[in-house]
Amino acid sequence: MMIHAFMLMVVIGTGPHRQVQPDPMYFRDINDCIYYARKIPQKFGNFQSPVDPKDRVVAYCKPVKIQDGVHIYDH
């Protein structure tokens, strides 16, 4: 059975350094997902600061359908 969830996508780097982190986190509630999506890039997400492009972080939530039984964070 498939269920709806929100997947936290974390992308590190820009341009040729861009890498999507391979181990996604799934949340039942979008507000929980958004909380982490905002917190994770606070230090390195500012593209105006002198952070090396390979170290910049972007995080966002993506609605997905996953197999029932996959670990879902549910607060």
CHARMM internal coordinates of N, CA and C (Angstrom, degrees):
IC EDIT
DIST 1 N 1 CA 1.4491
DIST 1 CA 1 C 1.5337
ANGL 1 N 1 CA 1 C 108.63
DIST 1 C 2 N 1.3171
ANGL 1 CA 1 C 2 N 115.87
DIHE 1 N 1 CA 1 C 2 N 137.67
DIST 2 N 2 CA 1.4685
ANGL 1 C 2 N 2 CA 122.06
DIHE 1 CA 1 C 2 N 2 CA 178.85
DIST 2 CA 2 C 1.5240
ANGL 2 N 2 CA 2 C 108.92
DIHE 1 C 2 N 2 CA 2 C -97.14
DIST 2 C 3 N 1.3434
ANGL 2 CA 2 C 3 N 115.66
DIHE 2 N 2 CA 2 C 3 N 142.68
DIST 3 N 3 CA 1.4557
ANGL 2 C 3 N 3 CA 121.05
DIHE 2 CA 2 C 3 N 3 CA 177.40
DIST 3 CA 3 C 1.5269
ANGL 3 N 3 CA 3 C 109.20
DIHE 2 C 3 N 3 CA 3 C -129.48
DIST 3 C 4 N 1.3249
ANGL 3 CA 3 C 4 N 115.99
DIHE 3 N 3 CA 3 C 4 N 157.54
DIST 4 N 4 CA 1.4629
ANGL 3 C 4 N 4 CA 121.62
DIHE 3 CA 3 C 4 N 4 CA 178.15
DIST 4 CA 4 C 1.5218
ANGL 4 N 4 CA 4 C 109.43
DIHE 3 C 4 N 4 CA 4 C -86.90
DIST 4 C 5 N 1.3294
ANGL 4 CA 4 C 5 N 115.39
DIHE 4 N 4 CA 4 C 5 N 142.57
DIST 5 N 5 CA 1.4628
ANGL 4 C 5 N 5 CA 121.87
DIHE 4 CA 4 C 5 N 5 CA 177.70
DIST 5 CA 5 C 1.5250
ANGL 5 N 5 CA 5 C 107.70
DIHE 4 C 5 N 5 CA 5 C -154.68
DIST 5 C 6 N 1.3236
ANGL 5 CA 5 C 6 N 115.57
DIHE 5 N 5 CA 5 C 6 N 177.82
DIST 6 N 6 CA 1.4665
ANGL 5 C 6 N 6 CA 121.87
DIHE 5 CA 5 C 6 N 6 CA 176.61
DIST 6 CA 6 C 1.5162
ANGL 6 N 6 CA 6 C 107.88
DIHE 5 C 6 N 6 CA 6 C -120.46
DIST 6 C 7 N 1.3198
ANGL 6 CA 6 C 7 N 116.11
DIHE 6 N 6 CA 6 C 7 N 123.88
DIST 7 N 7 CA 1.4626
ANGL 6 C 7 N 7 CA 121.62
DIHE 6 CA 6 C 7 N 7 CA -178.03
DIST 7 CA 7 C 1.5241
ANGL 7 N 7 CA 7 C 109.28
DIHE 6 C 7 N 7 CA 7 C -97.93
DIST 7 C 8 N 1.3246
ANGL 7 CA 7 C 8 N 116.07
DIHE 7 N 7 CA 7 C 8 N 128.00
DIST 8 N 8 CA 1.4533
ANGL 7 C 8 N 8 CA 121.55
DIHE 7 CA 7 C 8 N 8 CA 176.49
DIST 8 CA 8 C 1.5198
ANGL 8 N 8 CA 8 C 108.04
DIHE 7 C 8 N 8 CA 8 C -81.27
DIST 8 C 9 N 1.3144
ANGL 8 CA 8 C 9 N 116.13
DIHE 8 N 8 CA 8 C 9 N 115.08
DIST 9 N 9 CA 1.4587
ANGL 8 C 9 N 9 CA 122.55
DIHE 8 CA 8 C 9 N 9 CA 178.51
DIST 9 CA 9 C 1.5241
ANGL 9 N 9 CA 9 C 107.83
DIHE 8 C 9 N 9 CA 9 C -98.08
DIST 9 C 10 N 1.3157
ANGL 9 CA 9 C 10 N 117.14
DIHE 9 N 9 CA 9 C 10 N 126.31
DIST 10 N 10 CA 1.4604
ANGL 9 C 10 N 10 CA 122.24
DIHE 9 CA 9 C 10 N 10 CA 177.54
DIST 10 CA 10 C 1.5200
ANGL 10 N 10 CA 10 C 107.53
DIHE 9 C 10 N 10 CA 10 C -120.37
DIST 10 C 11 N 1.3255
ANGL 10 CA 10 C 11 N 115.17
DIHE 10 N 10 CA 10 C 11 N 122.32
DIST 11 N 11 CA 1.4621
ANGL 10 C 11 N 11 CA 121.56
DIHE 10 CA 10 C 11 N 11 CA -179.15
DIST 11 CA 11 C 1.5205
ANGL 11 N 11 CA 11 C 107.39
DIHE 10 C 11 N 11 CA 11 C -116.03
DIST 11 C 12 N 1.3206
ANGL 11 CA 11 C 12 N 115.60
DIHE 11 N 11 CA 11 C 12 N 126.50
DIST 12 N 12 CA 1.4635
ANGL 11 C 12 N 12 CA 120.85
DIHE 11 CA 11 C 12 N 12 CA 179.07
DIST 12 CA 12 C 1.5185
ANGL 12 N 12 CA 12 C 108.37
DIHE 11 C 12 N 12 CA 12 C -111.91
DIST 12 C 13 N 1.3170
ANGL 12 CA 12 C 13 N 116.27
DIHE 12 N 12 CA 12 C 13 N 130.70
DIST 13 N 13 CA 1.4499
ANGL 12 C 13 N 13 CA 121.92
DIHE 12 CA 12 C 13 N 13 CA 178.30
DIST 13 CA 13 C 1.5172
ANGL 13 N 13 CA 13 C 112.47
DIHE 12 C 13 N 13 CA 13 C 91.81
DIST 13 C 14 N 1.3330
ANGL 13 CA 13 C 14 N 115.21
DIHE 13 N 13 CA 13 C 14 N 168.40
DIST 14 N 14 CA 1.4572
ANGL 13 C 14 N 14 CA 122.27
DIHE 13 CA 13 C 14 N 14 CA 177.26
DIST 14 CA 14 C 1.5203
ANGL 14 N 14 CA 14 C 108.47
DIHE 13 C 14 N 14 CA 14 C -131.84
DIST 14 C 15 N 1.3207
ANGL 14 CA 14 C 15 N 115.82
DIHE 14 N 14 CA 14 C 15 N 161.93
DIST 15 N 15 CA 1.4656
ANGL 14 C 15 N 15 CA 120.49
DIHE 14 CA 14 C 15 N 15 CA 177.35
DIST 15 CA 15 C 1.5199
ANGL 15 N 15 CA 15 C 111.87
DIHE 14 C 15 N 15 CA 15 C 55.42
DIST 15 C 16 N 1.3336
ANGL 15 CA 15 C 16 N 117.01
DIHE 15 N 15 CA 15 C 16 N -131.02
DIST 16 N 16 CA 1.4677
ANGL 15 C 16 N 16 CA 119.86
DIHE 15 CA 15 C 16 N 16 CA -177.41
DIST 16 CA 16 C 1.5356
ANGL 16 N 16 CA 16 C 113.03
DIHE 15 C 16 N 16 CA 16 C -68.54
DIST 16 C 17 N 1.3228
ANGL 16 CA 16 C 17 N 117.42
DIHE 16 N 16 CA 16 C 17 N -13.67
DIST 17 N 17 CA 1.4709
ANGL 16 C 17 N 17 CA 121.91
DIHE 16 CA 16 C 17 N 17 CA 179.91
DIST 17 CA 17 C 1.5246
ANGL 17 N 17 CA 17 C 112.25
DIHE 16 C 17 N 17 CA 17 C -89.98
DIST 17 C 18 N 1.3237
ANGL 17 CA 17 C 18 N 118.07
DIHE 17 N 17 CA 17 C 18 N -5.78
DIST 18 N 18 CA 1.4694
ANGL 17 C 18 N 18 CA 123.39
DIHE 17 CA 17 C 18 N 18 CA -173.71
DIST 18 CA 18 C 1.5303
ANGL 18 N 18 CA 18 C 111.48
DIHE 17 C 18 N 18 CA 18 C -63.36
DIST 18 C 19 N 1.3418
ANGL 18 CA 18 C 19 N 116.12
DIHE 18 N 18 CA 18 C 19 N 126.88
DIST 19 N 19 CA 1.4573
ANGL 18 C 19 N 19 CA 121.86
DIHE 18 CA 18 C 19 N 19 CA 176.74
DIST 19 CA 19 C 1.5205
ANGL 19 N 19 CA 19 C 109.67
DIHE 18 C 19 N 19 CA 19 C -140.06
DIST 19 C 20 N 1.3292
ANGL 19 CA 19 C 20 N 116.25
DIHE 19 N 19 CA 19 C 20 N 126.67
DIST 20 N 20 CA 1.4601
ANGL 19 C 20 N 20 CA 120.94
DIHE 19 CA 19 C 20 N 20 CA 173.83
DIST 20 CA 20 C 1.5144
ANGL 20 N 20 CA 20 C 106.56
DIHE 19 C 20 N 20 CA 20 C -83.30
DIST 20 C 21 N 1.3170
ANGL 20 CA 20 C 21 N 116.58
DIHE 20 N 20 CA 20 C 21 N 129.44
DIST 21 N 21 CA 1.4564
ANGL 20 C 21 N 21 CA 119.92
DIHE 20 CA 20 C 21 N 21 CA -179.31
DIST 21 CA 21 C 1.5263
ANGL 21 N 21 CA 21 C 109.89
DIHE 20 C 21 N 21 CA 21 C -64.70
DIST 21 C 22 N 1.3283
ANGL 21 CA 21 C 22 N 117.34
DIHE 21 N 21 CA 21 C 22 N 134.46
DIST 22 N 22 CA 1.4603
ANGL 21 C 22 N 22 CA 121.37
DIHE 21 CA 21 C 22 N 22 CA -169.94
DIST 22 CA 22 C 1.5269
ANGL 22 N 22 CA 22 C 116.36
DIHE 21 C 22 N 22 CA 22 C -78.87
DIST 22 C 23 N 1.3178
ANGL 22 CA 22 C 23 N 119.21
DIHE 22 N 22 CA 22 C 23 N -14.67
DIST 23 N 23 CA 1.4645
ANGL 22 C 23 N 23 CA 121.55
DIHE 22 CA 22 C 23 N 23 CA -176.31
DIST 23 CA 23 C 1.5218
ANGL 23 N 23 CA 23 C 110.53
DIHE 22 C 23 N 23 CA 23 C -110.41
DIST 23 C 24 N 1.3399
ANGL 23 CA 23 C 24 N 116.92
DIHE 23 N 23 CA 23 C 24 N 87.28
DIST 24 N 24 CA 1.4615
ANGL 23 C 24 N 24 CA 119.01
DIHE 23 CA 23 C 24 N 24 CA -175.85
DIST 24 CA 24 C 1.5271
ANGL 24 N 24 CA 24 C 113.04
DIHE 23 C 24 N 24 CA 24 C -70.59
DIST 24 C 25 N 1.3130
ANGL 24 CA 24 C 25 N 114.87
DIHE 24 N 24 CA 24 C 25 N 155.28
DIST 25 N 25 CA 1.4647
ANGL 24 C 25 N 25 CA 121.89
DIHE 24 CA 24 C 25 N 25 CA 172.57
DIST 25 CA 25 C 1.5164
ANGL 25 N 25 CA 25 C 106.56
DIHE 24 C 25 N 25 CA 25 C -108.36
DIST 25 C 26 N 1.3248
ANGL 25 CA 25 C 26 N 116.37
DIHE 25 N 25 CA 25 C 26 N 138.82
DIST 26 N 26 CA 1.4559
ANGL 25 C 26 N 26 CA 122.20
DIHE 25 CA 25 C 26 N 26 CA -179.62
DIST 26 CA 26 C 1.5219
ANGL 26 N 26 CA 26 C 109.63
DIHE 25 C 26 N 26 CA 26 C -113.26
DIST 26 C 27 N 1.3336
ANGL 26 CA 26 C 27 N 115.78
DIHE 26 N 26 CA 26 C 27 N 139.03
DIST 27 N 27 CA 1.4587
ANGL 26 C 27 N 27 CA 122.14
DIHE 26 CA 26 C 27 N 27 CA -179.91
DIST 27 CA 27 C 1.5209
ANGL 27 N 27 CA 27 C 109.27
DIHE 26 C 27 N 27 CA 27 C -127.17
DIST 27 C 28 N 1.3114
ANGL 27 CA 27 C 28 N 115.81
DIHE 27 N 27 CA 27 C 28 N 143.55
DIST 28 N 28 CA 1.4617
ANGL 27 C 28 N 28 CA 120.48
DIHE 27 CA 27 C 28 N 28 CA 176.21
DIST 28 CA 28 C 1.5361
ANGL 28 N 28 CA 28 C 110.56
DIHE 27 C 28 N 28 CA 28 C -77.40
DIST 28 C 29 N 1.3276
ANGL 28 CA 28 C 29 N 116.78
DIHE 28 N 28 CA 28 C 29 N -35.44
DIST 29 N 29 CA 1.4722
ANGL 28 C 29 N 29 CA 122.58
DIHE 28 CA 28 C 29 N 29 CA -175.97
DIST 29 CA 29 C 1.5320
ANGL 29 N 29 CA 29 C 109.44
DIHE 28 C 29 N 29 CA 29 C -107.11
DIST 29 C 30 N 1.3139
ANGL 29 CA 29 C 30 N 117.08
DIHE 29 N 29 CA 29 C 30 N 127.43
DIST 30 N 30 CA 1.4640
ANGL 29 C 30 N 30 CA 120.50
DIHE 29 CA 29 C 30 N 30 CA -179.46
DIST 30 CA 30 C 1.5273
ANGL 30 N 30 CA 30 C 112.11
DIHE 29 C 30 N 30 CA 30 C -61.71
DIST 30 C 31 N 1.3312
ANGL 30 CA 30 C 31 N 117.84
DIHE 30 N 30 CA 30 C 31 N -31.56
DIST 31 N 31 CA 1.4648
ANGL 30 C 31 N 31 CA 120.19
DIHE 30 CA 30 C 31 N 31 CA -179.77
DIST 31 CA 31 C 1.5221
ANGL 31 N 31 CA 31 C 111.44
DIHE 30 C 31 N 31 CA 31 C -64.75
DIST 31 C 32 N 1.3304
ANGL 31 CA 31 C 32 N 117.78
DIHE 31 N 31 CA 31 C 32 N -36.70
DIST 32 N 32 CA 1.4687
ANGL 31 C 32 N 32 CA 120.50
DIHE 31 CA 31 C 32 N 32 CA 176.07
DIST 32 CA 32 C 1.5269
ANGL 32 N 32 CA 32 C 109.95
DIHE 31 C 32 N 32 CA 32 C -66.44
DIST 32 C 33 N 1.3158
ANGL 32 CA 32 C 33 N 116.53
DIHE 32 N 32 CA 32 C 33 N -42.72
DIST 33 N 33 CA 1.4652
ANGL 32 C 33 N 33 CA 120.81
DIHE 32 CA 32 C 33 N 33 CA 179.02
DIST 33 CA 33 C 1.5298
ANGL 33 N 33 CA 33 C 110.70
DIHE 32 C 33 N 33 CA 33 C -62.22
DIST 33 C 34 N 1.3171
ANGL 33 CA 33 C 34 N 116.52
DIHE 33 N 33 CA 33 C 34 N -45.50
DIST 34 N 34 CA 1.4663
ANGL 33 C 34 N 34 CA 120.93
DIHE 33 CA 33 C 34 N 34 CA -179.74
DIST 34 CA 34 C 1.5259
ANGL 34 N 34 CA 34 C 111.00
DIHE 33 C 34 N 34 CA 34 C -62.63
DIST 34 C 35 N 1.3176
ANGL 34 CA 34 C 35 N 117.72
DIHE 34 N 34 CA 34 C 35 N -36.87
DIST 35 N 35 CA 1.4657
ANGL 34 C 35 N 35 CA 120.94
DIHE 34 CA 34 C 35 N 35 CA 178.34
DIST 35 CA 35 C 1.5339
ANGL 35 N 35 CA 35 C 109.71
DIHE 34 C 35 N 35 CA 35 C -55.35
DIST 35 C 36 N 1.3322
ANGL 35 CA 35 C 36 N 116.50
DIHE 35 N 35 CA 35 C 36 N -50.10
DIST 36 N 36 CA 1.4664
ANGL 35 C 36 N 36 CA 120.13
DIHE 35 CA 35 C 36 N 36 CA -178.96
DIST 36 CA 36 C 1.5230
ANGL 36 N 36 CA 36 C 111.47
DIHE 35 C 36 N 36 CA 36 C -71.46
DIST 36 C 37 N 1.3162
ANGL 36 CA 36 C 37 N 117.65
DIHE 36 N 36 CA 36 C 37 N -34.46
DIST 37 N 37 CA 1.4666
ANGL 36 C 37 N 37 CA 120.79
DIHE 36 CA 36 C 37 N 37 CA 178.18
DIST 37 CA 37 C 1.5263
ANGL 37 N 37 CA 37 C 110.72
DIHE 36 C 37 N 37 CA 37 C -63.10
DIST 37 C 38 N 1.3031
ANGL 37 CA 37 C 38 N 117.67
DIHE 37 N 37 CA 37 C 38 N -30.60
DIST 38 N 38 CA 1.4716
ANGL 37 C 38 N 38 CA 121.03
DIHE 37 CA 37 C 38 N 38 CA 177.79
DIST 38 CA 38 C 1.5204
ANGL 38 N 38 CA 38 C 111.84
DIHE 37 C 38 N 38 CA 38 C -81.60
DIST 38 C 39 N 1.3197
ANGL 38 CA 38 C 39 N 117.22
DIHE 38 N 38 CA 38 C 39 N -36.90
DIST 39 N 39 CA 1.4674
ANGL 38 C 39 N 39 CA 121.19
DIHE 38 CA 38 C 39 N 39 CA -175.83
DIST 39 CA 39 C 1.5258
ANGL 39 N 39 CA 39 C 112.86
DIHE 38 C 39 N 39 CA 39 C -74.22
DIST 39 C 40 N 1.3077
ANGL 39 CA 39 C 40 N 117.65
DIHE 39 N 39 CA 39 C 40 N -41.79
DIST 40 N 40 CA 1.4651
ANGL 39 C 40 N 40 CA 121.12
DIHE 39 CA 39 C 40 N 40 CA -173.79
DIST 40 CA 40 C 1.5309
ANGL 40 N 40 CA 40 C 112.96
DIHE 39 C 40 N 40 CA 40 C -58.12
DIST 40 C 41 N 1.3175
ANGL 40 CA 40 C 41 N 119.96
DIHE 40 N 40 CA 40 C 41 N -48.30
DIST 41 N 41 CA 1.4680
ANGL 40 C 41 N 41 CA 118.19
DIHE 40 CA 40 C 41 N 41 CA -176.64
DIST 41 CA 41 C 1.5338
ANGL 41 N 41 CA 41 C 115.31
DIHE 40 C 41 N 41 CA 41 C -86.72
DIST 41 C 42 N 1.3060
ANGL 41 CA 41 C 42 N 119.56
DIHE 41 N 41 CA 41 C 42 N 7.28
DIST 42 N 42 CA 1.4717
ANGL 41 C 42 N 42 CA 119.86
DIHE 41 CA 41 C 42 N 42 CA -175.76
DIST 42 CA 42 C 1.5257
ANGL 42 N 42 CA 42 C 112.45
DIHE 41 C 42 N 42 CA 42 C -55.39
DIST 42 C 43 N 1.2998
ANGL 42 CA 42 C 43 N 118.48
DIHE 42 N 42 CA 42 C 43 N -40.23
DIST 43 N 43 CA 1.4603
ANGL 42 C 43 N 43 CA 120.68
DIHE 42 CA 42 C 43 N 43 CA -176.77
DIST 43 CA 43 C 1.5229
ANGL 43 N 43 CA 43 C 112.24
DIHE 42 C 43 N 43 CA 43 C -78.92
DIST 43 C 44 N 1.3278
ANGL 43 CA 43 C 44 N 117.47
DIHE 43 N 43 CA 43 C 44 N -42.14
DIST 44 N 44 CA 1.4555
ANGL 43 C 44 N 44 CA 120.42
DIHE 43 CA 43 C 44 N 44 CA -172.28
DIST 44 CA 44 C 1.5303
ANGL 44 N 44 CA 44 C 114.32
DIHE 43 C 44 N 44 CA 44 C -114.90
DIST 44 C 45 N 1.3213
ANGL 44 CA 44 C 45 N 117.76
DIHE 44 N 44 CA 44 C 45 N 5.62
DIST 45 N 45 CA 1.4483
ANGL 44 C 45 N 45 CA 120.00
DIHE 44 CA 44 C 45 N 45 CA -176.80
DIST 45 CA 45 C 1.5100
ANGL 45 N 45 CA 45 C 115.15
DIHE 44 C 45 N 45 CA 45 C -85.84
DIST 45 C 46 N 1.3226
ANGL 45 CA 45 C 46 N 117.46
DIHE 45 N 45 CA 45 C 46 N -10.83
DIST 46 N 46 CA 1.4585
ANGL 45 C 46 N 46 CA 121.06
DIHE 45 CA 45 C 46 N 46 CA -176.85
DIST 46 CA 46 C 1.5281
ANGL 46 N 46 CA 46 C 109.93
DIHE 45 C 46 N 46 CA 46 C -77.52
DIST 46 C 47 N 1.3150
ANGL 46 CA 46 C 47 N 116.32
DIHE 46 N 46 CA 46 C 47 N 109.72
DIST 47 N 47 CA 1.4508
ANGL 46 C 47 N 47 CA 120.81
DIHE 46 CA 46 C 47 N 47 CA -176.47
DIST 47 CA 47 C 1.5316
ANGL 47 N 47 CA 47 C 112.68
DIHE 46 C 47 N 47 CA 47 C -79.16
DIST 47 C 48 N 1.3205
ANGL 47 CA 47 C 48 N 117.84
DIHE 47 N 47 CA 47 C 48 N -2.80
DIST 48 N 48 CA 1.4618
ANGL 47 C 48 N 48 CA 121.36
DIHE 47 CA 47 C 48 N 48 CA 176.88
DIST 48 CA 48 C 1.5258
ANGL 48 N 48 CA 48 C 111.45
DIHE 47 C 48 N 48 CA 48 C -92.07
DIST 48 C 49 N 1.3299
ANGL 48 CA 48 C 49 N 116.79
DIHE 48 N 48 CA 48 C 49 N -14.22
DIST 49 N 49 CA 1.4683
ANGL 48 C 49 N 49 CA 119.95
DIHE 48 CA 48 C 49 N 49 CA -177.56
DIST 49 CA 49 C 1.5270
ANGL 49 N 49 CA 49 C 110.15
DIHE 48 C 49 N 49 CA 49 C -87.09
DIST 49 C 50 N 1.3193
ANGL 49 CA 49 C 50 N 116.92
DIHE 49 N 49 CA 49 C 50 N 168.03
DIST 50 N 50 CA 1.4617
ANGL 49 C 50 N 50 CA 120.43
DIHE 49 CA 49 C 50 N 50 CA -177.20
DIST 50 CA 50 C 1.5379
ANGL 50 N 50 CA 50 C 113.84
DIHE 49 C 50 N 50 CA 50 C -81.49
DIST 50 C 51 N 1.3254
ANGL 50 CA 50 C 51 N 117.11
DIHE 50 N 50 CA 50 C 51 N 41.77
DIST 51 N 51 CA 1.4603
ANGL 50 C 51 N 51 CA 121.11
DIHE 50 CA 50 C 51 N 51 CA 178.52
DIST 51 CA 51 C 1.5304
ANGL 51 N 51 CA 51 C 107.85
DIHE 50 C 51 N 51 CA 51 C -83.54
DIST 51 C 52 N 1.3168
ANGL 51 CA 51 C 52 N 115.80
DIHE 51 N 51 CA 51 C 52 N 134.25
DIST 52 N 52 CA 1.4595
ANGL 51 C 52 N 52 CA 121.34
DIHE 51 CA 51 C 52 N 52 CA 178.18
DIST 52 CA 52 C 1.5327
ANGL 52 N 52 CA 52 C 109.40
DIHE 51 C 52 N 52 CA 52 C -56.89
DIST 52 C 53 N 1.3319
ANGL 52 CA 52 C 53 N 119.48
DIHE 52 N 52 CA 52 C 53 N 134.78
DIST 53 N 53 CA 1.4745
ANGL 52 C 53 N 53 CA 121.69
DIHE 52 CA 52 C 53 N 53 CA -178.80
DIST 53 CA 53 C 1.5288
ANGL 53 N 53 CA 53 C 113.75
DIHE 52 C 53 N 53 CA 53 C -53.22
DIST 53 C 54 N 1.3050
ANGL 53 CA 53 C 54 N 119.04
DIHE 53 N 53 CA 53 C 54 N -31.78
DIST 54 N 54 CA 1.4641
ANGL 53 C 54 N 54 CA 120.17
DIHE 53 CA 53 C 54 N 54 CA -179.38
DIST 54 CA 54 C 1.5227
ANGL 54 N 54 CA 54 C 112.23
DIHE 53 C 54 N 54 CA 54 C -73.23
DIST 54 C 55 N 1.3379
ANGL 54 CA 54 C 55 N 117.53
DIHE 54 N 54 CA 54 C 55 N -12.98
DIST 55 N 55 CA 1.4605
ANGL 54 C 55 N 55 CA 122.05
DIHE 54 CA 54 C 55 N 55 CA -178.64
DIST 55 CA 55 C 1.5285
ANGL 55 N 55 CA 55 C 113.55
DIHE 54 C 55 N 55 CA 55 C -105.03
DIST 55 C 56 N 1.3074
ANGL 55 CA 55 C 56 N 118.01
DIHE 55 N 55 CA 55 C 56 N -3.34
DIST 56 N 56 CA 1.4711
ANGL 55 C 56 N 56 CA 120.24
DIHE 55 CA 55 C 56 N 56 CA -179.11
DIST 56 CA 56 C 1.5224
ANGL 56 N 56 CA 56 C 110.81
DIHE 55 C 56 N 56 CA 56 C -70.78
DIST 56 C 57 N 1.3258
ANGL 56 CA 56 C 57 N 115.31
DIHE 56 N 56 CA 56 C 57 N 146.62
DIST 57 N 57 CA 1.4614
ANGL 56 C 57 N 57 CA 120.91
DIHE 56 CA 56 C 57 N 57 CA -175.25
DIST 57 CA 57 C 1.5271
ANGL 57 N 57 CA 57 C 110.56
DIHE 56 C 57 N 57 CA 57 C -126.99
DIST 57 C 58 N 1.3174
ANGL 57 CA 57 C 58 N 115.54
DIHE 57 N 57 CA 57 C 58 N 136.09
DIST 58 N 58 CA 1.4613
ANGL 57 C 58 N 58 CA 123.05
DIHE 57 CA 57 C 58 N 58 CA 173.14
DIST 58 CA 58 C 1.5173
ANGL 58 N 58 CA 58 C 106.10
DIHE 57 C 58 N 58 CA 58 C -128.15
DIST 58 C 59 N 1.3308
ANGL 58 CA 58 C 59 N 117.04
DIHE 58 N 58 CA 58 C 59 N 137.86
DIST 59 N 59 CA 1.4675
ANGL 58 C 59 N 59 CA 120.64
DIHE 58 CA 58 C 59 N 59 CA 177.30
DIST 59 CA 59 C 1.5199
ANGL 59 N 59 CA 59 C 108.35
DIHE 58 C 59 N 59 CA 59 C -135.80
DIST 59 C 60 N 1.3279
ANGL 59 CA 59 C 60 N 115.48
DIHE 59 N 59 CA 59 C 60 N 142.41
DIST 60 N 60 CA 1.4587
ANGL 59 C 60 N 60 CA 120.89
DIHE 59 CA 59 C 60 N 60 CA 178.03
DIST 60 CA 60 C 1.5240
ANGL 60 N 60 CA 60 C 109.12
DIHE 59 C 60 N 60 CA 60 C -154.26
DIST 60 C 61 N 1.3168
ANGL 60 CA 60 C 61 N 115.80
DIHE 60 N 60 CA 60 C 61 N 166.87
DIST 61 N 61 CA 1.4646
ANGL 60 C 61 N 61 CA 121.62
DIHE 60 CA 60 C 61 N 61 CA -178.38
DIST 61 CA 61 C 1.5245
ANGL 61 N 61 CA 61 C 109.67
DIHE 60 C 61 N 61 CA 61 C -107.69
DIST 61 C 62 N 1.3094
ANGL 61 CA 61 C 62 N 114.56
DIHE 61 N 61 CA 61 C 62 N 137.72
DIST 62 N 62 CA 1.4525
ANGL 61 C 62 N 62 CA 121.17
DIHE 61 CA 61 C 62 N 62 CA -177.52
DIST 62 CA 62 C 1.5287
ANGL 62 N 62 CA 62 C 109.06
DIHE 61 C 62 N 62 CA 62 C -125.64
DIST 62 C 63 N 1.3366
ANGL 62 CA 62 C 63 N 118.52
DIHE 62 N 62 CA 62 C 63 N 124.52
DIST 63 N 63 CA 1.4637
ANGL 62 C 63 N 63 CA 119.46
DIHE 62 CA 62 C 63 N 63 CA 177.40
DIST 63 CA 63 C 1.5299
ANGL 63 N 63 CA 63 C 109.36
DIHE 62 C 63 N 63 CA 63 C -69.89
DIST 63 C 64 N 1.3206
ANGL 63 CA 63 C 64 N 115.57
DIHE 63 N 63 CA 63 C 64 N 134.10
DIST 64 N 64 CA 1.4641
ANGL 63 C 64 N 64 CA 121.01
DIHE 63 CA 63 C 64 N 64 CA -178.34
DIST 64 CA 64 C 1.5265
ANGL 64 N 64 CA 64 C 110.33
DIHE 63 C 64 N 64 CA 64 C -141.37
DIST 64 C 65 N 1.3137
ANGL 64 CA 64 C 65 N 115.56
DIHE 64 N 64 CA 64 C 65 N 166.47
DIST 65 N 65 CA 1.4556
ANGL 64 C 65 N 65 CA 122.46
DIHE 64 CA 64 C 65 N 65 CA 169.69
DIST 65 CA 65 C 1.5230
ANGL 65 N 65 CA 65 C 106.15
DIHE 64 C 65 N 65 CA 65 C -113.19
DIST 65 C 66 N 1.3287
ANGL 65 CA 65 C 66 N 117.02
DIHE 65 N 65 CA 65 C 66 N 129.44
DIST 66 N 66 CA 1.4593
ANGL 65 C 66 N 66 CA 121.21
DIHE 65 CA 65 C 66 N 66 CA -178.98
DIST 66 CA 66 C 1.5249
ANGL 66 N 66 CA 66 C 109.93
DIHE 65 C 66 N 66 CA 66 C -129.85
DIST 66 C 67 N 1.3013
ANGL 66 CA 66 C 67 N 115.23
DIHE 66 N 66 CA 66 C 67 N 163.52
DIST 67 N 67 CA 1.4578
ANGL 66 C 67 N 67 CA 120.81
DIHE 66 CA 66 C 67 N 67 CA 177.69
DIST 67 CA 67 C 1.5267
ANGL 67 N 67 CA 67 C 109.88
DIHE 66 C 67 N 67 CA 67 C -67.70
DIST 67 C 68 N 1.3099
ANGL 67 CA 67 C 68 N 116.44
DIHE 67 N 67 CA 67 C 68 N 137.22
DIST 68 N 68 CA 1.4517
ANGL 67 C 68 N 68 CA 121.04
DIHE 67 CA 67 C 68 N 68 CA 173.38
DIST 68 CA 68 C 1.5315
ANGL 68 N 68 CA 68 C 107.44
DIHE 67 C 68 N 68 CA 68 C -60.57
DIST 68 C 69 N 1.3099
ANGL 68 CA 68 C 69 N 117.24
DIHE 68 N 68 CA 68 C 69 N 134.66
DIST 69 N 69 CA 1.4514
ANGL 68 C 69 N 69 CA 121.66
DIHE 68 CA 68 C 69 N 69 CA -178.29
DIST 69 CA 69 C 1.5222
ANGL 69 N 69 CA 69 C 112.86
DIHE 68 C 69 N 69 CA 69 C 112.10
DIST 69 C 70 N 1.3521
ANGL 69 CA 69 C 70 N 117.76
DIHE 69 N 69 CA 69 C 70 N -18.51
DIST 70 N 70 CA 1.4535
ANGL 69 C 70 N 70 CA 121.44
DIHE 69 CA 69 C 70 N 70 CA 174.53
DIST 70 CA 70 C 1.5211
ANGL 70 N 70 CA 70 C 107.15
DIHE 69 C 70 N 70 CA 70 C -70.21
DIST 70 C 71 N 1.3413
ANGL 70 CA 70 C 71 N 117.58
DIHE 70 N 70 CA 70 C 71 N 141.63
DIST 71 N 71 CA 1.4642
ANGL 70 C 71 N 71 CA 120.36
DIHE 70 CA 70 C 71 N 71 CA -178.92
DIST 71 CA 71 C 1.5282
ANGL 71 N 71 CA 71 C 110.04
DIHE 70 C 71 N 71 CA 71 C -63.49
DIST 71 C 72 N 1.3297
ANGL 71 CA 71 C 72 N 115.97
DIHE 71 N 71 CA 71 C 72 N 125.65
DIST 72 N 72 CA 1.4628
ANGL 71 C 72 N 72 CA 122.55
DIHE 71 CA 71 C 72 N 72 CA 177.77
DIST 72 CA 72 C 1.5262
ANGL 72 N 72 CA 72 C 107.45
DIHE 71 C 72 N 72 CA 72 C -122.97
DIST 72 C 73 N 1.3290
ANGL 72 CA 72 C 73 N 115.73
DIHE 72 N 72 CA 72 C 73 N 127.96
DIST 73 N 73 CA 1.4606
ANGL 72 C 73 N 73 CA 120.39
DIHE 72 CA 72 C 73 N 73 CA 175.65
DIST 73 CA 73 C 1.5151
ANGL 73 N 73 CA 73 C 107.93
DIHE 72 C 73 N 73 CA 73 C -73.50
DIST 73 C 74 N 1.3184
ANGL 73 CA 73 C 74 N 116.46
DIHE 73 N 73 CA 73 C 74 N 126.32
DIST 74 N 74 CA 1.4534
ANGL 73 C 74 N 74 CA 122.22
DIHE 73 CA 73 C 74 N 74 CA -175.43
DIST 74 CA 74 C 1.5130
ANGL 74 N 74 CA 74 C 107.72
DIHE 73 C 74 N 74 CA 74 C -139.03
DIST 74 C 75 N 1.3375
ANGL 74 CA 74 C 75 N 117.06
DIHE 74 N 74 CA 74 C 75 N 102.85
DIST 75 N 75 CA 1.4738
ANGL 74 C 75 N 75 CA 120.63
DIHE 74 CA 74 C 75 N 75 CA -176.29
DIST 75 CA 75 C 1.4964
ANGL 75 N 75 CA 75 C 110.14
DIHE 74 C 75 N 75 CA 75 C -91.68
END
COOR INIT
IC SEED 1 N 1 CA 1 C
IC BUILD
